[in-house]
Amino acid sequence: MSPPSGSTKELTRADIIQKADAFLMPNYARFPIALVRGEGSWVWDADGKKYLDFVGGIAVMSLGHAPEGFADVVKQQAATLAHVSNLYYTAPQAELAEELVKASFPSKVFFCNSGTEANEAAIKLARKYGKETHGDEKYEIVALFNSFHGRTFGSLSATGQVKYHKGFEPLVPGFFHVPFNDLVALEAILGMRTAAVMMEPVQAEGGVVMPSEDYLRKVREMCTKKKTLLIFDEVQVGLGRTGKLFAYQQFGVEPDILTLGKSLGGGLPMAAMLAKTELASALGPGSHAVTMGGSPLVAQAGLWAFRKLMENGFLEKSRQMGAYLREKLEGLRAIPPVQDVRGIGMIQAVELNVPARPVAAMCLEEGLLVTVVQDRVVRLVPPLNVKRAEVDRAIKILEEAIRQAEKERGSAPA
Ligand code: PLP
């Protein structure tokens, strides 16, 4: 396949890395490879080496790389109408909103470009609705320790991990945190001023931490009793990642506000906030906006990707493959550094008692991409349609890397 015009194919890996290090902000701890192409569960670097991609752009490429038909949809829409403004109506945006609502709960949709923006919208809506409905003092947001909601100031203030706050204080006032899975702490903090409780149903960046039995249902009951909105951030675990279309459906607990992102645009930047219909009037004309949100280009891509997810049998097959991946990972528990295996569907993690970054680096060397969260956790978020043989290969590489890490620890000077 010939490279698209403007591609940097002629640059070698070393050229790309040198240029990037010279001109890009140093805010990412990048692995030393330069990727140029992807297909299904695989990506290729500038030197032609291929990697099994269990990162997928961090849970974005749920249908794999370059799925058949995607480029045609994008090309056709780009050639027709890429962007106008939310001052006007466009069909792809309206249609995608309709499909999202029909598949979830009676709600209205706001489109934006990134997960953090979807969460900003959720926070703003919760505050405005709280004030308008219950008075000016109802604006506080209770979020959870170990959570991750994004890097802009509202979402960052909701994020319950000090390491992301460092150097950026002061944060937005009115945010409070309690431990995940602790109903007593939550009940104690909820008050007249709490506009919303905001949480990820599964804490993804926090190390793939699962809610304990009944936790989400009890949170829901508490929120309803205290007239507090419940916001689920499904930016990472929504859209089929857990094996159900939405993670809340997995746990049988419906939020008032739901945020989505990552895979929503099929690989193009797109995110959304869905809020129950009765909340929508709080975001009247002029109250909130984003220039590029839900452009015809990304919405058409999103519509195409969403319909793929909804195809008969797609999620069922993904659930089965998620169970297979989990079964294989369970087999790693016997290796000493492995402390835990956890997750759901196509978001799985292995917690180690050694740093995970060298393990990820060894995996990369052997042709497997994985992410590290919370220093000691290897997280796997393959495409939802990953193949069995690809899972087998990934597990083999991961197992070898963990064994190697154990060996190196054993031989390190005390
Ligand atoms: N919320 C969750 C649960 C996430 O995992 C992330 C990103 O990893 C975000 C929000 C932020 O999304 P974005 O990076 O698109 O702003």
Residues whose N, C-alpha, C, O or C-beta is under 5 A from the ligand:
A	BS01	PLP	S114 G115 T116 E117 F148 H149 G150 E200 A204 D233 V235 Q236 G261
